[in-house]
Amino acid sequence: MLSIGVFFFASFIAYAARFILVPQEYPLPSLPRILWFSTGLLFLGSHFLWRAYAQIRREHQSRFKAYLTASLILGGAFCILQSLGMWSLFWQHHREAVHKSGVIAAVLLMIFMHVGHFLAGYIALGYVTFQAFRGRYDHEYHNGVRLAALYWRFLDVVWLCMLLLFWLARRSYTG
């Protein structure tokens, strides 16, 4: 996990150095609005996951399962909207790639790293939800829920960094 985090951080630095620190001669794509909406879904799903964790610690099984299910549904909606937004962002970068080499590689790297992190978290959330409906968690045994909630907070931070990076890159255009 540490090596993936270091690699992801290095790709952030490379993207920032290429598209933020060096003024661009051509405009980078604007952020699709759907990405802003999907960000709200990510934070809401993460919030519900923490609410689920609080409920299982109090042994409120029905509320725990409801919050966990809501988090899983919002995670799926985030995935769909994020896919549409990233696809749009990729194709906008692709159209401008004729001007500079390395653009597509940098954007693809960021997108695939993001997808990998999200899929790992969504699979874990699905597993935790499945186990919750099997009665696996209670007020004494809930570490899986806590770890899933922590990971989703990590996803919140990673996505915010990516969103900020794309937004700042767009603002570095000198034309």
N, C-alpha and C positions, 0 to 999 in steps of 0.2 A: 504494500500500500504506500509506503514511504517513497519507493522508487517511482511509482506512478505519479504521486504528488509532485516530486521533484521534476519529472518530465513535463508535467502539465504546467508547472510554474515557469520552467524554461521556455515553453512554447508561448506563454503569456509575454515574457520578456522579449522574445524574438518578434512577436507580432507588434508589440508596443514600439520596439526599436525601429521596425520597418515602416509602420503606418502612422505612428503618433509623433515620434521625435523628428522624423524626416518629413518636412512639408511635402504634400502630394501635388503633382502637376495636374492630375485629373481627379474628379470627384469619386470618392468611394460610395458604394451603395448606401442608401438610407436604411435604417432599421425598419423592417416590416412591423406595422402596428400590432400584428398578431403576437409578436414576441413580448410586447408589453403586457398584453392580456394574459398570455401563458405564464408570465412571471407572477401575476396575482394568483393564478391557480396553484402554482408551486408553493407559494407562501401560505395559502389557505390550507392546502393539503398537509404541509408541514405542521401548521398550527393544530390541525385536527389530530395528527399523529401524536403530538405532545399531550393533547387533551386525552387521547386514548391511554397513554402511559399513566397520566394522573388518575384516570378512572380505574385502571386495573390495580394500581397500588392501594386503592380504597375498596377493592373487591366489588366494584359496580360493573358486573359482567355485561349487562345489556347495553349500557352507555359505552363501555369499552369497545364492544363489537360494532356499535353504530359509528363511533368516531373512526375506528379502524377502516371500516367499509367506505366511509366518506373519503378518507385519505386515499384509499386505493382507487376509487372512482376519479377523484381529482387528479391523481397521478396519471391515470390513463388519458384523461382529457388534456392534461399538460403535454403528454407525449404526442398526441395527435396535433395539437396546435403548434407545438414546438417543431414538429416535423415539417409542417407547412411553412412556418416562418423560416426555418433554416434552409429549406429547399429554395425559397425565394431569395434569401440572402446569398446562397451559393451561386444561383444563376445570375444574380446581379453582378457578383464578383467575376463570374465567368465571362460576361460580356465585356468587362473592363480589362480582362487579363491580357488582351492583345497589347496593352500599353506597357506592362511591366511583367517580367518573369517572376516566378515565385509566389505570386498572389494566390493562385489556386491551391498550391501546396500548403500555404499557411492557413488558409481558410478551411481546407479539408482536414488538416490536422486538428484544428480547434473543434470542428464539428464532430469528428470521429471520437476524439477524447471525451467530449461532452456526452455523446451517445453511449459510450462505454460506461461512464460513471452513472448515467441515468439508468441504464439497463440493470446494472448491478444492484442499485438501490431499489428498483421496481421489483426485481425478482425477490430480493430480501423482504420487501413489504408484502408481496404476494404470499411468500412462505409464512410470514408471521401471521397474516390474516387467516390463512388456511389452518395454521396451528391454533389460532384463537377460537375458531369455530369447532375445533376438536376438543376444546376445553383444556388446552395445554397450559394456559397462563392463569395465575391467581396473584393474590397480594404478596405471596412469598416468592414465587417464581415468575419473573417478568423481565429478565435480562435481555431476551431477544427483542422485546418491544423497545426497551431503552436504547439498545444498539441501533435498531432501525431508525428511531427518532433522531439519534445523534448523526447518523449518516445522512438523513434528509436535511438536517441543518447544514451539514457540509455541502450538500448539493445546492442549497440556498446560496451559500457564500460563493461557491464556484460559479454558479450562473450569474450572480450579481457582478462578479469580476469580469466575466465574459461580456455581459451586456454593457458594462462601463467601457470596456476595451473597444468594442465595436462602435459605441457612441463617440468616444474620444477620437478614434481613427477618422471617423466621418468629419469631425470638426477640424482636423488638421489640414484640410484642403486649402490651398492658397489661392485658388482661382476665383 
